[in-house]
Amino acid sequence: MRQWLDLAQRLLADRRAATAVEYGLILALIVIAIIASIMSVADVTTDMWVNVNDRVAAVS
C-alpha cells in the first residue's frame, strides 16, 4: 500500500505531463492554423483555374 501512495505522490509532483499537454495544445493550434490557411489558398487557386478554364474554352 505504501508503494502506491509513494507512486501517487511522485505522479502528482511530476510536472512533465503538464508540459507535454501544453506542447500538444500548441501543436494543435498550429495544425488548425495551417489547415485554415490551406483551405483559404485552395479556394483562391480553384477560382483561378476555373477562370483559366473558362477563358480557354471561350477562345476555342
FENZI-V443950 format. One record per backbone hydrogen bond with DSSP energy under -0.5 kcal/mol. NH is the residue of the N-H (numbers start at 1). CO is the residue of the C=O. If there is no record, write none. Layout:
[[NH,CO] [NH,CO]]
This chain:
[[5,1] [6,2] [7,3] [8,4] [9,5] [10,6] [11,7] [12,8] [13,9] [14,10] [19,15] [20,16] [21,17] [22,18] [23,19] [24,20] [25,21] [26,22] [27,23] [28,24] [29,25] [30,26] [31,27] [32,28] [33,29] [34,30] [35,31] [36,32] [37,33] [38,34] [39,35] [40,36] [41,37] [42,38] [43,39] [44,40] [45,41] [46,42] [47,43] [48,44] [49,45] [50,46] [51,47] [52,48] [53,49] [54,50] [55,51] [56,52] [57,53] [58,54] [59,55] [60,56]]
